[in-house]
Amino acid sequence: MRINRLFQIMKQFRRETKGAVFVEYLLLLTIVGIGAIAGLATVRGALIGELFDLAEAISAISP
């Protein structure tokens, strides 16, 4: 009887653990996604600045 109860407790723990692991992966994915968006926004700003500098340099060359 005690062995059956032990198996039930282990099954319940496994189900709860799977949910916790899913939440951890979801949190990690959210943090990585936010970091990627912030990084891409920074790269976009730097690229636009470089392209404006290039346009000014080309305008200075052309008469």
N, C-alpha and C positions, 0 to 999 in steps of 0.2 A: 504494500500500500504506500509506503513512504517513497519507494522508487518511482512509482507513477507520479506522485506529487512533485518529486524532484525533476522528472522529465517535463512536467507541465511548467514548472518555474523556469527551466532552461529554455523551453520554446517561447515563453512570454518574453524572457530577457532577449532572445535572439530577434524577435519582432521589434522590440523597443530599440535595440541597438541598430537595426537596419534603418529605422526612421531617423535616428540621431546621425548616422553616417550620411544619409541623404541631406539632412539639414546642413551639415558641415560642408559637404561638397557644394551645395547651393550657395552658401555664404562665401566660400572661396571663389566660386565662379562670378558672383556679384562683385567682389572686390577686384578681381582681375579685369572684369568688364569696365568698371569705373576707371581703373588705372589706364586701360587701353584707350578709352575715350579721352581722358585728360592728356595722355601722351600724343594722340593724333591731333588734338586741338593745338598743342604746342608746336608740333611739326608743321601744321598748316600755317600758323602765324609766322614761323621762321621762313617757310617757303615763299609766302607772299612777300615778305620783306626782301628776300633775295631777288625775287622776280622784279620788284619795283626798282631795286638797285641796278639790275641788268637793263631794264628799260631806260633808266636815266643815263646809263653809260652809252647805250646805243643811240639815244637822242643827242648826246653830246658829240658823238662821232659824225653823225649825219649833218650836212649843212642846212 
